[in-house]
Amino acid sequence: MAANASFNLRPDQATSVEINSWDMQAHERGSIVWNTDTSRNVFWDGSGWVALGGTRYVVEVSSKTDLPTAIGSVITLLDYLTYLFSTDIDLMGDRLVLGSDTTITGTSSENASITSTGLGVGVALITSVWTNPIKFITFKDVDTALDYDGFGNAVALDWNGVNFLNVPNIGTIKDVDNFIFLNGAFLNSKGMLFDGTISTIAFSGSALNGDGLAGDLIKVLSTCIITKRFRSTYSSVVASALTTGINVDASATIPDEAFILDTIIFSGGGTYLAGLDETSNKSLFIKCKPIINTFVNGQLYMQGNATITPIGVAGTFYKVLGTTTASDENSKFLHTNNRLTCDATISRKYLIQCSLNFSSGNNKECNFGFYDSSLASVRLPSRTKSTSNASGKAENVSFNCVVNCVAGDYFEIWCANVTDTTGITVTDMNFVITEIGN
């Protein structure tokens, strides 16, 4: 190609060989040309050609013919390009393979969609191993929509306003850094599966509506490793008939209190949760309806106990002896005899309360209180005095305290005989720890 003295004499796109053959001058700084070999705009900086970082070439798609030609029923979308779908597109049995940083966007998920009539069962409409921003579009009327496997690549999927309509098996997202799904919808669709290692899975402001058939709207497989969190906020989940809403397999790896459901409204009458529930230490459910939310509490009790707690030194506290029973409603507190151990990761404030009956010698002044492992002593505000009557008994001794604790901290009921070394028998005891804030 002949040397060029001005941008106006050159085409707006060319191959690398053609571009490098041009006799560019310093005063032409600012010229931009589309490199057809690299599918990038290049910029003349006055001394050489530089690829424009972050610049993307936009392809408007108003018919299938605007897309690359299918080879073996596969349409490969090019790296770094944005494909803007302005209407409903039927790929007629073909499927899409996305390149690195390929972006799919629609004008609106209400009037821009992609389907593929005749696409086989189990064949994904979209396959990729790369980061692909997607927004404002609907994928519809196929058996399977997605097959993402980002193993070995840094893959971030940030999707906004994406709908799945009449898709019974949305597909698998595996080995990605993050999956963020905002303001989207499942419409008569289900079966979004997560596998491999994923840092964050997040849904927000979305309406997830199943088809009533057997299967999960969202499932985290047993082989999935979530390193940071699964978080769903301000969304609705409609699981009717045989459909399950959210299924996080109990064998999946997820940090404690990192399966987060915040202000999720479940409806439809199907199964709303499977796998992890509110009692799991991996779960943190807040303001959800109508499921049970996470509320940390522990309780143990003892009735008709005859085991004496020996007193070695008058005025010294000793752990109350006896066999205690844990409440069936305990959540994130572990029980052993006369001990409740916090198993909740997030630091919280708790109200701890105890009511008991005891016997000792007649007219014995006895003290009771909560032993706190974090202090290695009986908490001062909880220490309560009671004197046995002429029959050597006292009833309805109660004491309480507000505490802050974290995982591993434990509490026990201890007693002391201030009068002498006569043993104390706590015959009945009810010990409750209730979350009051975090």
RARA-V906833 format. One record per residue. N is the residue number from 1. SS is DSSP state (A for helix, B for strand, O for the rest). BURIAL is + if it has 24 or more other C-alpha atoms within 12 Angstrom, else -. Layout:
N&SS&BURIAL + N&SS&BURIAL
This chain:
1&O&- + 2&O&- + 3&O&- + 4&O&- + 5&O&- + 6&O&- + 7&A&+ + 8&A&- + 9&A&- + 10&O&+ + 11&O&- + 12&O&- + 13&B&+ + 14&B&+ + 15&O&- + 16&A&- + 17&A&- + 18&A&- + 19&A&+ + 20&A&- + 21&A&- + 22&O&+ + 23&O&+ + 24&O&+ + 25&O&- + 26&A&- + 27&A&- + 28&A&- + 29&O&- + 30&O&- + 31&O&+ + 32&B&+ + 33&B&+ + 34&B&+ + 35&B&+ + 36&O&- + 37&O&- + 38&O&+ + 39&O&+ + 40&B&+ + 41&B&+ + 42&B&+ + 43&B&+ + 44&B&+ + 45&O&- + 46&O&- + 47&O&- + 48&O&- + 49&B&+ + 50&B&+ + 51&B&- + 52&O&- + 53&O&- + 54&O&- + 55&O&- + 56&O&+ + 57&B&+ + 58&B&+ + 59&B&+ + 60&B&+ + 61&B&+ + 62&O&- + 63&O&- + 64&A&+ + 65&A&- + 66&A&- + 67&O&+ + 68&O&+ + 69&O&- + 70&O&- + 71&B&- + 72&O&- + 73&O&- + 74&B&+ + 75&B&+ + 76&B&+ + 77&B&+ + 78&O&+ + 79&O&+ + 80&O&+ + 81&B&+ + 82&B&+ + 83&B&+ + 84&B&+ + 85&B&+ + 86&O&+ + 87&O&+ + 88&B&+ + 89&B&+ + 90&B&+ + 91&O&+ + 92&O&+ + 93&O&+ + 94&O&+ + 95&B&+ + 96&B&+ + 97&B&+ + 98&B&+ + 99&O&+ + 100&O&+ + 101&O&+ + 102&O&+ + 103&B&+ + 104&B&+ + 105&B&+ + 106&B&+ + 107&O&+ + 108&O&+ + 109&O&+ + 110&O&+ + 111&O&- + 112&O&+ + 113&B&+ + 114&B&+ + 115&B&+ + 116&O&+ + 117&O&- + 118&O&- + 119&O&+ + 120&O&- + 121&O&- + 122&O&- + 123&O&+ + 124&B&+ + 125&B&+ + 126&B&+ + 127&B&+ + 128&B&+ + 129&O&+ + 130&O&+ + 131&O&+ + 132&O&+ + 133&O&+ + 134&B&+ + 135&B&+ + 136&B&+ + 137&B&+ + 138&B&+ + 139&B&+ + 140&B&+ + 141&O&+ + 142&O&+ + 143&O&+ + 144&B&+ + 145&B&+ + 146&B&+ + 147&B&+ + 148&B&+ + 149&B&+ + 150&O&+ + 151&O&- + 152&O&- + 153&O&- + 154&O&- + 155&O&+ + 156&B&+ + 157&B&+ + 158&B&+ + 159&B&+ + 160&B&+ + 161&B&+ + 162&B&+ + 163&B&+ + 164&B&+ + 165&B&+ + 166&O&+ + 167&O&+ + 168&O&+ + 169&B&+ + 170&B&+ + 171&B&+ + 172&B&+ + 173&B&+ + 174&B&+ + 175&O&+ + 176&O&+ + 177&O&+ + 178&B&+ + 179&B&+ + 180&B&+ + 181&B&+ + 182&B&+ + 183&O&+ + 184&O&+ + 185&B&+ + 186&B&+ + 187&B&+ + 188&O&+ + 189&O&+ + 190&O&+ + 191&O&+ + 192&B&+ + 193&B&+ + 194&B&+ + 195&B&+ + 196&O&+ + 197&B&+ + 198&B&+ + 199&B&+ + 200&B&+ + 201&B&+ + 202&B&+ + 203&B&+ + 204&B&+ + 205&O&+ + 206&O&+ + 207&B&+ + 208&B&+ + 209&B&+ + 210&O&+ + 211&O&+ + 212&O&+ + 213&O&+ + 214&O&- + 215&B&+ + 216&B&+ + 217&B&+ + 218&B&+ + 219&B&+ + 220&B&+ + 221&O&+ + 222&O&- + 223&O&- + 224&O&+ + 225&B&+ + 226&B&+ + 227&B&- + 228&B&+ + 229&B&+ + 230&B&+ + 231&B&+ + 232&B&+ + 233&B&+ + 234&B&+ + 235&B&+ + 236&B&+ + 237&B&+ + 238&B&+ + 239&O&+ + 240&B&+ + 241&O&- + 242&O&- + 243&B&+ + 244&B&+ + 245&B&+ + 246&B&+ + 247&B&+ + 248&B&+ + 249&O&+ + 250&O&+ + 251&O&- + 252&O&+ + 253&B&+ + 254&B&+ + 255&O&+ + 256&O&+ + 257&O&+ + 258&O&+ + 259&B&+ + 260&B&+ + 261&B&+ + 262&B&+ + 263&B&+ + 264&B&+ + 265&B&+ + 266&B&+ + 267&B&+ + 268&O&- + 269&B&- + 270&O&+ + 271&B&+ + 272&B&+ + 273&B&+ + 274&B&+ + 275&B&+ + 276&O&+ + 277&O&+ + 278&O&+ + 279&O&+ + 280&O&+ + 281&O&+ + 282&O&+ + 283&B&+ + 284&B&+ + 285&B&+ + 286&B&+ + 287&O&- + 288&O&+ + 289&B&- + 290&O&- + 291&O&+ + 292&O&+ + 293&O&+ + 294&O&+ + 295&O&+ + 296&O&+ + 297&B&+ + 298&B&+ + 299&B&+ + 300&B&+ + 301&B&+ + 302&B&+ + 303&O&- + 304&O&- + 305&O&+ + 306&O&- + 307&O&- + 308&O&+ + 309&B&+ + 310&O&+ + 311&O&+ + 312&O&- + 313&O&- + 314&O&- + 315&O&- + 316&O&+ + 317&O&+ + 318&B&+ + 319&B&+ + 320&O&+ + 321&O&+ + 322&O&+ + 323&O&+ + 324&O&+ + 325&B&+ + 326&B&+ + 327&O&- + 328&O&- + 329&O&- + 330&O&+ + 331&B&+ + 332&O&+ + 333&B&+ + 334&B&+ + 335&B&+ + 336&B&- + 337&O&+ + 338&O&+ + 339&B&+ + 340&B&+ + 341&B&+ + 342&B&+ + 343&O&+ + 344&O&+ + 345&O&+ + 346&O&+ + 347&O&- + 348&B&+ + 349&B&- + 350&B&+ + 351&B&+ + 352&B&+ + 353&B&+ + 354&B&+ + 355&B&+ + 356&B&+ + 357&B&+ + 358&B&+ + 359&B&+ + 360&O&+ + 361&O&+ + 362&O&- + 363&O&- + 364&O&+ + 365&B&+ + 366&B&+ + 367&B&+ + 368&B&+ + 369&B&+ + 370&B&+ + 371&B&+ + 372&B&+ + 373&O&+ + 374&O&- + 375&O&- + 376&O&- + 377&B&+ + 378&B&+ + 379&O&+ + 380&A&- + 381&A&- + 382&A&+ + 383&O&+ + 384&B&+ + 385&B&+ + 386&B&+ + 387&B&+ + 388&O&+ + 389&O&- + 390&O&- + 391&O&- + 392&O&+ + 393&B&+ + 394&B&+ + 395&B&- + 396&B&- + 397&B&+ + 398&B&+ + 399&B&+ + 400&B&+ + 401&B&+ + 402&B&+ + 403&B&+ + 404&B&+ + 405&B&+ + 406&O&+ + 407&O&+ + 408&O&- + 409&O&+ + 410&B&+ + 411&B&+ + 412&B&+ + 413&B&+ + 414&B&+ + 415&B&+ + 416&B&+ + 417&B&+ + 418&O&+ + 419&O&+ + 420&O&- + 421&O&+ + 422&O&+ + 423&O&+ + 424&B&+ + 425&B&+ + 426&B&+ + 427&B&+ + 428&B&+ + 429&B&+ + 430&B&+ + 431&B&+ + 432&B&+ + 433&B&+ + 434&B&+ + 435&B&+ + 436&B&- + 437&B&- + 438&O&-
